[in-house]
Amino acid sequence: MKFLKIKKGQALLEYILIFGMMSFVAMSFVKAISTFMSNSTGSLSYSLTQKLTTGSCARNCFYSAYGNGVQ
């Protein structure tokens, strides 16, 4: 029963466990955000590349000097 009376390191252990759980949640959140941002910038890059290389409108464009001949 002497084991149950010793509470010297209990608070430290609890703080370490809480810190560990918070770190895990934060790392998961950062990973999810970085994946989302990577996918978003990839989609934006692809969309801009398609619009700027093939032309975005067939007529009445503000910029009529596309390299692909679209006026």
MDAnalysis code that builds the backbone (N, CA, C; Angstrom):
import MDAnalysis as mda
import numpy as np

u = mda.Universe.empty(213, n_residues=71, atom_resindex=np.repeat(np.arange(71), 3), trajectory=True)
u.add_TopologyAttr("name", ["N", "CA", "C"] * 71)
u.add_TopologyAttr("resid", np.arange(1, 72))
u.add_TopologyAttr("resname", ["MET", "LYS", "PHE", "LEU", "LYS", "ILE", "LYS", "LYS", "GLY", "GLN", "ALA", "LEU", "LEU", "GLU", "TYR", "ILE", "LEU", "ILE", "PHE", "GLY", "MET", "MET", "SER", "PHE", "VAL", "ALA", "MET", "SER", "PHE", "VAL", "LYS", "ALA", "ILE", "SER", "THR", "PHE", "MET", "SER", "ASN", "SER", "THR", "GLY", "SER", "LEU", "SER", "TYR", "SER", "LEU", "THR", "GLN", "LYS", "LEU", "THR", "THR", "GLY", "SER", "CYS", "ALA", "ARG", "ASN", "CYS", "PHE", "TYR", "SER", "ALA", "TYR", "GLY", "ASN", "GLY", "VAL", "GLN"])
u.atoms.positions = np.array([
    [0.803, -1.202, 0.000],
    [0.000, 0.000, 0.000],
    [0.845, 1.265, 0.000],
    [2.144, 1.107, 0.224],
    [3.019, 2.267, 0.183],
    [3.054, 2.859, -1.230],
    [2.857, 2.002, -2.219],
    [2.879, 2.432, -3.610],
    [1.766, 3.445, -3.903],
    [0.604, 3.281, -3.305],
    [-0.521, 4.170, -3.549],
    [-0.340, 5.534, -2.895],
    [0.513, 5.645, -1.900],
    [0.704, 6.905, -1.196],
    [1.724, 7.811, -1.876],
    [2.555, 7.267, -2.755],
    [3.581, 8.069, -3.418],
    [2.973, 8.725, -4.655],
    [2.844, 10.051, -4.618],
    [2.249, 10.793, -5.727],
    [3.206, 11.864, -6.238],
    [4.473, 11.656, -6.034],
    [5.455, 12.679, -6.343],
    [5.530, 12.989, -7.842],
    [5.528, 11.995, -8.688],
    [5.693, 12.222, -10.118],
    [4.406, 12.178, -10.913],
    [3.274, 12.131, -10.238],
    [2.001, 12.004, -10.929],
    [1.694, 13.231, -11.788],
    [1.888, 14.418, -11.263],
    [1.587, 15.635, -12.015],
    [2.487, 15.747, -13.240],
    [3.764, 15.433, -13.072],
    [4.689, 15.492, -14.201],
    [4.273, 14.521, -15.293],
    [3.885, 13.333, -14.915],
    [3.446, 12.331, -15.883],
    [2.183, 12.790, -16.604],
    [1.264, 13.382, -15.887],
    [0.039, 13.884, -16.508],
    [0.348, 15.000, -17.502],
    [1.240, 15.914, -17.142],
    [1.613, 16.987, -18.058],
    [2.298, 16.444, -19.304],
    [3.130, 15.435, -19.132],
    [3.812, 14.830, -20.285],
    [2.790, 14.170, -21.212],
    [1.820, 13.467, -20.652],
    [0.787, 12.831, -21.471],
    [-0.067, 13.859, -22.207],
    [-0.449, 14.923, -21.517],
    [-1.240, 15.984, -22.152],
    [-0.440, 16.651, -23.264],
    [0.827, 16.938, -23.006],
    [1.682, 17.543, -24.026],
    [1.828, 16.619, -25.232],
    [1.975, 15.336, -24.984],
    [2.096, 14.367, -26.073],
    [0.848, 14.308, -26.933],
    [-0.316, 14.302, -26.301],
    [-1.569, 14.274, -27.064],
    [-1.763, 15.553, -27.868],
    [-1.454, 16.699, -27.251],
    [-1.585, 17.966, -27.967],
    [-0.614, 18.038, -29.140],
    [0.584, 17.515, -28.967],
    [1.561, 17.496, -30.052],
    [1.076, 16.627, -31.202],
    [0.505, 15.479, -30.882],
    [-0.022, 14.588, -31.915],
    [-1.143, 15.264, -32.700],
    [-2.057, 15.921, -32.006],
    [-3.159, 16.617, -32.669],
    [-2.624, 17.752, -33.536],
    [-1.666, 18.510, -33.029],
    [-1.104, 19.621, -33.794],
    [-0.393, 19.126, -35.045],
    [0.369, 18.050, -34.935],
    [1.072, 17.515, -36.105],
    [0.084, 16.982, -37.143],
    [-0.985, 16.355, -36.690],
    [-2.009, 15.871, -37.617],
    [-2.681, 17.033, -38.333],
    [-2.955, 18.099, -37.599],
    [-3.576, 19.288, -38.181],
    [-2.660, 19.925, -39.214],
    [-1.391, 20.065, -38.895],
    [-0.434, 20.669, -39.825],
    [-0.293, 19.816, -41.077],
    [-0.274, 18.505, -40.914],
    [-0.168, 17.615, -42.074],
    [-1.395, 17.758, -42.970],
    [-2.575, 17.824, -42.375],
    [-3.800, 17.970, -43.161],
    [-3.820, 19.304, -43.896],
    [-3.415, 20.366, -43.223],
    [-3.383, 21.685, -43.858],
    [-2.368, 21.710, -44.991],
    [-1.195, 21.111, -44.785],
    [-0.176, 21.127, -45.838],
    [-0.629, 20.317, -47.048],
    [-1.317, 19.201, -46.831],
    [-1.849, 18.419, -47.949],
    [-2.900, 19.219, -48.705],
    [-3.784, 19.883, -47.983],
    [-4.813, 20.710, -48.615],
    [-4.191, 21.834, -49.434],
    [-3.210, 22.521, -48.860],
    [-2.566, 23.626, -49.574],
    [-1.815, 23.127, -50.804],
    [-1.170, 21.989, -50.693],
    [-0.449, 21.419, -51.826],
    [-1.412, 21.084, -52.959],
    [-2.528, 20.467, -52.623],
    [-3.523, 20.135, -53.646],
    [-4.135, 21.389, -54.252],
    [-4.394, 22.390, -53.429],
    [-4.999, 23.627, -53.922],
    [-4.064, 24.370, -54.859],
    [-2.805, 24.488, -54.481],
    [-1.867, 25.198, -55.355],
    [-1.605, 24.405, -56.625],
    [-1.629, 23.085, -56.540],
    [-1.475, 22.269, -57.742],
    [-2.634, 22.465, -58.700],
    [-3.843, 22.512, -58.168],
    [-5.027, 22.740, -58.999],
    [-4.998, 24.130, -59.613],
    [-4.612, 25.109, -58.831],
    [-4.529, 26.472, -59.338],
    [-3.474, 26.579, -60.430],
    [-2.337, 25.957, -60.217],
    [-1.274, 25.990, -61.225],
    [-1.731, 25.334, -62.519],
    [-2.389, 24.199, -62.408],
    [-2.878, 23.508, -63.601],
    [-3.907, 24.362, -64.332],
    [-4.832, 24.944, -63.582],
    [-5.874, 25.769, -64.191],
    [-5.279, 26.983, -64.892],
    [-4.340, 27.654, -64.238],
    [-3.711, 28.815, -64.866],
    [-2.924, 28.422, -66.105],
    [-2.239, 27.303, -66.053],
    [-1.483, 26.844, -67.213],
    [-2.415, 26.568, -68.382],
    [-3.536, 25.926, -68.115],
    [-4.484, 25.631, -69.190],
    [-5.082, 26.906, -69.769],
    [-5.441, 27.838, -68.931],
    [-6.058, 29.079, -69.410],
    [-5.066, 29.937, -70.185],
    [-3.835, 29.987, -69.728],
    [-2.865, 30.872, -70.368],
    [-2.242, 30.267, -71.620],
    [-2.233, 28.954, -71.761],
    [-1.631, 28.359, -72.954],
    [-2.652, 28.082, -74.042],
    [-3.918, 27.861, -73.699],
    [-4.922, 27.565, -74.724],
    [-5.858, 28.732, -74.967],
    [-5.778, 29.750, -74.184],
    [-6.685, 30.885, -74.327],
    [-7.951, 30.639, -73.541],
    [-8.486, 31.677, -72.968],
    [-9.653, 31.495, -72.114],
    [-10.950, 31.929, -72.778],
    [-10.860, 32.604, -73.907],
    [-12.082, 33.016, -74.580],
    [-11.860, 33.006, -76.092],
    [-12.924, 32.748, -76.804],
    [-12.826, 32.671, -78.266],
    [-12.896, 34.043, -78.920],
    [-13.605, 34.974, -78.322],
    [-13.710, 36.321, -78.894],
    [-13.917, 37.328, -77.766],
    [-13.734, 38.585, -78.099],
    [-13.883, 39.691, -77.154],
    [-12.953, 39.572, -75.956],
    [-11.743, 39.127, -76.195],
    [-10.761, 39.049, -75.120],
    [-10.120, 40.415, -74.905],
    [-9.751, 40.701, -73.683],
    [-9.039, 41.938, -73.410],
    [-7.618, 41.867, -73.945],
    [-7.051, 40.693, -73.938],
    [-5.688, 40.498, -74.425],
    [-5.771, 39.568, -75.620],
    [-5.536, 40.094, -76.811],
    [-5.754, 39.315, -78.028],
    [-4.483, 38.711, -78.602],
    [-3.386, 38.748, -77.910],
    [-2.125, 38.262, -78.464],
    [-1.706, 36.926, -77.860],
    [-2.655, 36.012, -77.728],
    [-2.293, 34.677, -77.261],
    [-1.446, 33.994, -78.317],
    [-0.522, 33.170, -77.890],
    [0.387, 32.502, -78.805],
    [-0.252, 31.395, -79.613],
    [-1.444, 30.978, -79.283],
    [-2.071, 29.864, -79.988],
    [-2.994, 30.309, -81.111],
    [-3.063, 31.573, -81.379],
    [-3.868, 32.065, -82.489],
    [-5.307, 32.369, -82.140],
    [-5.726, 32.225, -80.909],
    [-7.092, 32.560, -80.521],
    [-7.218, 34.068, -80.501],
    [-8.173, 34.583, -81.218],
    [-8.369, 36.039, -81.295],
    [-9.492, 36.473, -80.384],
])
